[in-house]
Amino acid sequence: MDGTSGDKRWAAIMSSDMVGFTQTTQDLGQERAFALTQHALALAEKTVEAHGGRIVDTAGDGFLAAFGAPVALENATVMACRAALAFHRALDAEAEALRAEYGSVPSFRTGLSGGPIMVAHVNDARVKLIGDAVNEAARLEAEAPPGGIIASDTIVRESEGFVLTGDTGTLVLKGFANPVTWHRLEGLTDPATRFEGTAKRGLSGFVSRKPELDTALAALAGGRPVALSGVPGIGKSRLAYEITTALSDRKTIATGQCAPTDTAFALVFDLVRDAAGCPRDATRADIVAAATERFGSDLTGPLVAVLDSDGPKSDDKSRAIRTREALGALLTGIAGGFGIVFLVEDAHWLDSASSSVLAMLLDRGAPFIVTHRPTATAPWLSSPALCRIALAPLASADIETLVSMRLPGRISPALTQLIAEKSGGNPLVAEEITRALSLPGRLAASPDGLDLAGETASLLTGTLEQLILSRVDRLTAEDREAIETASAIGRDFSEDLLDAALGRASTLGQMADTDLIEPTGPRQWRFSHALVRDAVHGSLLTQRRQSAHKRIAGALEASTGSDGQDWARLAYHHDAAGNARDAVRAFIRAGQAALRDYDLPTADQTLGRAFAQLEHAPDLADEAQYRDLVLTWLRTLLQMGDFARLKNTARRALPRMEREGYSSALSITRTLTAIAMCQARDYAGAEALAQATLTDAEAAGDPGGAAWAKTALMRVFDETGWQTIETIERLAAEIRPVAEAIDDRHLAMTALYQLSSAYRSVGRKQEALAAAERILTFAKRYDDRRALAFAAWSKALIFGIEGDPERALDAVAEGRRNAIPGSGDESVCRTVELFSATFLAQPETVRDEVEASIAKYRHMGDHNLLHSMEWIGTVIEFRSGRLHAGWQRLNRLLTEVAPLGNVNVERQFRLLKAEVLLSAAGLIDPDSEAPPDRPKPHRERPEAADIITFLRIRPTALRHARTELQRCLELEREAGGAHFARAKIGLGLVALARRRRKVARDHLTAGHAAALAEGVPVLVARADRALAKLRP
C-alpha cells in the first residue's frame, strides 16, 4: 500500500451503530437528529478513550473503535468489554436528559471481536484497520439486538473470568467461511484469569522450587545430568539459575543457548566458547584457539585436526563423525578435568548435530543441565540416565510471594490476590504483570498497602503481545527502528551487525531499562525472552520486515567473506527479505555445508526450500547451481533412506537436467533414481534406466558415471537373480579401479557392499564376510568412519540371515557407534537390534516399535527395511504364541512379496513358513536348538483361534513344507550356500518323516556339506541329528 506505514498486532475491535437512525431523522428532523447523533458519538469517544481505546472511524450514526491499536494496551480485550458496557450505561444514564433536550433517546447495537489486524497510517494521518476482526465486529453489530452487545468467541475467551455473558449461539456471517460463535455481553465480574502468555525469564525471588532444586543438586552430585522441562514461562531458566548458583562455589558453569535457526554444532561451540571465555561473536577458529590455550592441546588436538583444512583428508561423512567425536571428547575432558558444568538453554531448538554430542556426554557421565519445552524430541531426553524434572504451576501463595518481592513497599492483599489469580500459577506471567504495574501512575497508596491507582490500571487480562508492544510503543522513532531491526536478526544479536544494518550507531544501552533487551557480553545483546523478539518481529509489516532483513543480509555479505560465511543465516535473511535469487544461492551452499556435517534434517529442509523456489521460478539458478542442488539433495535423501522422496524429487528434476544434455550430475541423478526404483521394487524400470545411463556415460567418456550406473545394475541383479553371481563379481571388479582413479570412496564402498550383499543373497556366508572385511580394511585405510558402520552392519545382516541373533547384535554394535543419527545407516542398525531383541528378550517388548517402523518405512518407500520389519513382526507373533495371527500375517506377506520380484525377500518368508510347518509337524524345535543361555519367550495360553489354526495346518504340514522348500531351491542361483543348506536339510527331514530314507539321506548329506562349508553350526547340528536316525 503506497504512502502507508504501520504494523501488525492483536487488537480488540468495537463496532457500534445507532438503531433506527432513518426513522429518528424523520421524527426529529435533520438538524436535531444530527445534533443527537453528535452528542452520542462524543459520549462514545469519551468512553472509549477513558478505557484506553481509540475511535478510528465514524460513518454518520456509528463508529469503529480499537483497543490495543494503534497503541498497545495491556488489557485490551477487557477494556473493550468495559468500554462497550460503559457506553451503553452512559446512554441509559442520560436517557431523561436526552429525551428532554432532543425528544428522543438513541439506542445503539454493538459488536466486539478480536484478533490480529494490520494498522495502516495513511498519508493524511488517518488510521485504517484491516483484518477479519474488523469485519467480524461489524457483522456481529448488525446481528445484535437494540441496546445489546454481541461479543465473538475470541473476546469471551480472552476475557474469561472478567465478564458475564448470557445467550450464545452461532451465526453464518457474510464473508466468513465457517459459522461464528457469539455471546451476549451482559456485565463484568471480579477479576480472575487463566493468563497463558509467556514473558521474560526469571523473577526477583525464588520460591516453592526447593524440592526440585534439591533433586537436581543430588542428581548432579551423583553424576547424573539434569533436564528441566515445562511450558514457556513456568520457571525452567530460573531454576537452572538457582542450580548453577548453588554449584558456583565449587564448579564453573558454561552456558549455551539454542535457537531455531541454529546450524550444525552451534550449541556445542557455544558451550566451548563460554567455557574458554570467548566473546559471543568469536569465530569457531577463535573458540578453538582459546580452548587450546585454556584447556591444552591434548584435549583440543583431535578437533584441530578435523577442522584444519590442511590436515589429513577424509570424506565428508567421516569428517562429520570425527567432528562429533572430537567435540564430545573435548566437552567430556573440559567437564572432567576442569570442573565445568554445562548449562543448555532451550533444547527444544537443539540442532541434530549438537544433540548427538550431548547424547555422548550423557553416555560418558559428563555433568550438564538442560532446559526444554515439552515439545522437545531428542531421544536421549527420555533416557533413564537423565534426571528429568517437570515443572508444575506454582500455588497462589507462591505467586503472591513473588509479587511482594518484585513490587516496592507493602502490597495490598487485594492486589496480590488479583495477580495470583491472573497468573494461573505461571511465575513468568506474574513477573510481566508486576513489571507493568511498576510503570509510573499504575499504583497508589491505600490503607492496606499499594493498590491500583485506578480502574484503567487494573491489569485484569491481556496478551503478552500487548504487554511487550506497550514498551515498544514508548520508544523513540530511532530506538524503535533499532529494536525492530534487532528482532529481524534474531533473539541474540551483536551491536556491530545491528549498527551495520542500520547504517548508524544504535543506543542499545539506553534501552536496557525497558526490559526488552539485556546485555550478554561486550556489544552483545539478546531479547529478554524469545517471545519478546517474536512479538516485535511479528508486528512488522511485510515491506518494513523485508527491508530490515535485506539490510541485515547486506551487512553479513559485506562483513564476511565467502569462506567464512554462515550460509544458513544468510539464506534466512535473503529469503525473509524477498531476495529470491540470493536466497536460493545461499540455501544451496547452506545445504552443502549441512551435508558435509552430516546434519541430514537441516540439509533436507534447506535444500527442499531452494528446490521449491526453483520450481516456481526456474531462472533463479543457473544450470550449475541447479545440478549442485539436485545432487546434494538426492544424496541427502539417500543417506536418510527416504527413497520415496528421492524418486519423486528426481522425477521433478530430471526433465530440466535432461534438456541440458549429458553431464556427470545427470548420470548420478539417474543412478540414484534407479536405486530408489529398486527399493520400490520396479526392477524392470531400474534396469532400463541404469543400462541407458551406462550407455550414455560410456559414450560421453565418463568412467565415473558409468561405474555408478553399474552399482545400480549390481543391486538389480542381486535382488532379482536375473544375472549370475559371476556377473555381479565382474561389475564389482570393473568399478574398483575407476573408484580409485577418480578417488570416489563412496563409489568404492558402495560396490563392496553390493558385492557382500550378493554373496549374502546366495548364502555364501564366508565370501560375504570376506567382502565385509574388505569394507573394514577400506574404512581403516581412509579413516572413513561411515565405512566402518557399513562394514559392521553388513556383517550383522549376514549373521541375522543365518539366524544368529547373538552374533548379529555383537557385530552391529560397531555400526551403531559410527552411524549418524537419523541416517539410513542408523535405521539398518536399529533393524538388526530389533531382530536380535526378538530372540534375546521377550518379543513383546519390541512389538510397538516394530509396528511403528513398518509404517515409517512404508511411507519412506524403503521396501527392504519394510519387509525386514514385517518379517520380524511375524516372528514376534509366533514367538509370543499367537499362531493364528502369525500364520495369517505370514501368508498375507507372501502374497504381497512374491510378485514384487525380490527373490531374497521371498526366500526368507518361504523359509520361515517352511520351518513353522516343520515345527508344527514336530520335526524341529527352534527353542531347543537355541543356545542354553538364550531366554525362553513367554507365551500366552493358546486361544481357540490358535488351536484351530494348529489343527488345520498340522495334517498337511509335511506336504506344504516340501512345497515351500522346493520353491526356495528354485530361487537359488547355484547349489551350495547357507540358504541351500537350510532348504535341503528341511527336505531331508520331510523325506525322513515319510520313511523315504534314500531321498532323506541325499538331501541331508548335501545340506550338511553346505552348512559345514559355510560355518552354520545350528544347521550342521540339525542335519547330524537327522542323519543319526538313518544309521543302522
Beta strands, then each sheet from edge to edge (+ up, - down):
strand 1: 5-18
strand 2: 54-58
strand 3: 62-67
strand 4: 108-121
strand 5: 127-130
strand 6: 149-152
strand 7: 163-171
strand 8: 180-188
strand 9: 226-229
strand 10: 252-257
strand 11: 340-345
strand 12: 368-372
strand 13: 387-390
strand 14: 443-446
strand 15: 449-452
strand 16: 492-494
strand 17: 517-521
strand 18: 524-527
sheet 1: 2+ 3- 1+ 4- 5+
sheet 2: 2+ 3- 1+ 4- 6- 8+ 7-
sheet 3: 10+ 11+ 12+ 9+ 13+
sheet 4: 14+ 15-
sheet 5: 16+ 18- 17+
end
